[in-house]
Amino acid sequence: MANQLTTTIEGRDFILEREFKAPRELVFKAFSDAEHLKRWWGPRGWELTVCSVDFREGGIWHYCMKCFDERQGDFYGMESWGKAVYEEIVNAEKIVYTDYFSDAEGNETPGMPSSRITMTFEDRGGSTLLVSRSTYESEEALRQVVEMGMEQGIAETWERLAEHLASQQ
């Protein structure tokens, strides 16, 4: 499974799995540290222009992705704000949070679906199996984000993560 993203939809759940050729502690840190996130979060052509991380239970990650790739047409110059509220953190093993579309002030965007995400990090002897399970309020809410291109965006984002992890070893 190394370097291959597997996606599954089960009812209201969107499940992603990928094995990364990096130690579990490094993969976990890439999701919990702003300096790491700034280097890989978002699809190709997008960068984090804002990245505020309070990585603790009850803490908030607030960020802005901006498209800097002119070849992406109407997306060029677009900003996409997001907010995560951390619910449970088990060092190097698990992160549970609720993920929201937001505005620059961190207010949830009306009409946009949120999801509760559970990410697990499994040690595979020098590599890490990352499993992300996003649960939406309804199958319609999940369909909405899939139709927005979430699967391609995550595939590109996790590919950038793999490149970042390789550069850190």
C-alpha positions as CSV (number, residue, x, y, z in Angstrom):
1,M,0.0,0.0,0.0
2,A,3.0,2.3,0.3
3,N,2.6,5.5,-1.7
4,Q,-0.9,4.5,-2.7
5,L,-4.0,6.3,-1.4
6,T,-7.0,4.1,-0.8
7,T,-10.4,5.8,-0.4
8,T,-13.6,4.1,0.7
9,I,-17.1,5.6,1.3
10,E,-19.3,3.7,3.8
11,G,-22.6,5.5,4.4
12,R,-21.6,8.8,6.0
13,D,-17.9,7.9,6.4
14,F,-15.1,8.8,4.0
15,I,-12.1,6.6,4.8
16,L,-8.6,7.3,3.6
17,E,-5.6,5.0,4.0
18,R,-2.0,5.4,2.9
19,E,1.3,4.0,4.1
20,F,4.1,6.6,4.4
21,K,7.8,5.7,4.3
22,A,8.6,7.6,7.5
23,P,8.5,6.9,11.3
24,R,5.2,7.3,13.0
25,E,6.5,10.1,15.3
26,L,7.4,12.2,12.2
27,V,4.1,11.6,10.4
28,F,2.3,12.6,13.6
29,K,4.4,15.7,14.0
30,A,3.6,16.7,10.4
31,F,0.0,16.9,11.4
32,S,0.5,18.6,14.7
33,D,3.1,21.3,14.1
34,A,2.5,24.5,12.2
35,E,6.0,24.6,10.6
36,H,5.4,21.2,9.1
37,L,1.8,21.9,8.0
38,K,2.9,25.1,6.2
39,R,5.2,23.0,3.9
40,W,2.7,20.5,2.7
41,W,-1.0,21.1,3.5
42,G,-3.3,21.6,0.5
43,P,-3.4,20.4,-3.0
44,R,-0.7,21.3,-5.6
45,G,-0.7,25.0,-6.4
46,W,-2.1,26.0,-3.0
47,E,-0.2,27.3,0.0
48,L,-1.1,28.0,3.6
49,T,-0.9,31.8,4.0
50,V,-2.3,31.5,7.6
51,C,-1.6,28.6,9.9
52,S,-2.4,29.0,13.6
53,V,-2.1,25.7,15.6
54,D,-3.0,25.2,19.3
55,F,-2.4,21.5,19.4
56,R,-4.1,20.3,22.5
57,E,-7.5,18.9,23.4
58,G,-9.9,21.8,23.0
59,G,-7.4,23.7,20.9
60,I,-8.0,25.1,17.5
61,W,-6.2,24.9,14.2
62,H,-7.2,27.8,11.9
63,Y,-5.8,28.1,8.4
64,C,-6.1,29.7,5.0
65,M,-5.2,27.9,1.8
66,K,-4.6,30.2,-1.2
67,C,-4.2,29.2,-4.9
68,F,-1.0,30.6,-6.4
69,D,-1.1,28.5,-9.6
70,E,-2.3,30.6,-12.5
71,R,-2.9,27.4,-14.5
72,Q,-5.8,26.5,-12.2
73,G,-8.0,29.1,-13.9
74,D,-10.9,30.3,-11.7
75,F,-9.2,28.9,-8.6
76,Y,-6.2,31.2,-9.1
77,G,-6.2,33.7,-6.2
78,M,-9.0,31.9,-4.3
79,E,-8.8,31.5,-0.6
80,S,-10.2,28.6,1.3
81,W,-10.4,28.9,5.1
82,G,-10.8,26.0,7.5
83,K,-10.9,25.4,11.2
84,A,-10.3,22.2,13.3
85,V,-11.2,21.8,16.9
86,Y,-9.2,19.1,18.6
87,E,-11.2,16.6,20.7
88,E,-8.7,13.8,21.5
89,I,-4.9,13.5,21.1
90,V,-2.9,10.4,21.8
91,N,0.8,11.3,21.0
92,A,2.0,9.5,17.9
93,E,-1.1,7.4,17.8
94,K,-4.4,9.3,17.2
95,I,-5.9,12.7,16.5
96,V,-9.7,13.3,16.7
97,Y,-11.1,16.6,15.6
98,T,-14.1,18.3,14.1
99,D,-13.3,20.0,10.8
100,Y,-15.2,23.0,9.5
101,F,-15.2,25.3,6.6
102,S,-14.7,28.8,8.1
103,D,-14.1,32.5,7.4
104,A,-11.0,34.5,8.3
105,E,-12.4,35.1,11.8
106,G,-12.9,31.4,12.4
107,N,-16.7,31.5,12.1
108,E,-18.2,28.3,10.6
109,T,-19.4,28.7,7.1
110,P,-23.2,28.3,6.9
111,G,-24.4,25.6,4.5
112,M,-21.0,23.9,4.4
113,P,-20.7,20.4,5.9
114,S,-18.5,19.7,8.9
115,S,-17.0,16.3,9.7
116,R,-15.6,14.5,12.7
117,I,-12.2,13.1,11.8
118,T,-10.4,10.3,13.5
119,M,-6.8,9.8,12.3
120,T,-4.8,6.8,13.5
121,F,-1.0,6.4,13.0
122,E,0.1,2.7,12.9
123,D,3.8,1.9,13.2
124,R,4.8,-0.5,10.4
125,G,8.5,-0.9,11.3
126,G,10.0,2.3,9.8
127,S,6.9,3.3,7.9
128,T,3.5,4.5,9.1
129,L,0.0,3.5,8.1
130,L,-2.2,6.6,8.3
131,V,-6.0,6.0,8.4
132,S,-8.4,8.9,8.4
133,R,-12.1,8.4,8.9
134,S,-14.3,11.5,8.3
135,T,-17.9,11.1,9.5
136,Y,-20.4,13.6,8.1
137,E,-23.9,14.4,9.4
138,S,-25.5,12.8,6.4
139,E,-24.7,10.9,3.2
140,E,-25.8,14.1,1.3
141,A,-23.2,16.2,3.2
142,L,-20.5,13.7,2.3
143,R,-21.6,13.7,-1.3
144,Q,-21.4,17.5,-1.3
145,V,-17.7,17.6,-0.4
146,V,-16.9,14.7,-2.8
147,E,-18.5,16.7,-5.6
148,M,-16.4,19.7,-4.7
149,G,-13.3,17.6,-5.5
150,M,-12.2,16.5,-2.0
151,E,-10.8,13.2,-3.1
152,Q,-8.4,14.7,-5.6
153,G,-7.5,17.5,-3.2
154,I,-6.6,15.0,-0.5
155,A,-4.7,12.8,-2.9
156,E,-2.5,15.7,-3.9
157,T,-2.2,16.9,-0.3
158,W,-1.0,13.5,0.9
159,E,1.4,13.2,-2.0
160,R,2.9,16.6,-0.9
161,L,3.0,15.1,2.6
162,A,5.0,12.1,1.3
163,E,7.4,14.5,-0.4
164,H,7.8,16.6,2.8
165,L,8.4,13.5,4.9
166,A,11.1,12.3,2.5
167,S,12.8,15.7,2.8
168,Q,12.9,15.5,6.6
169,Q,14.7,12.1,6.8
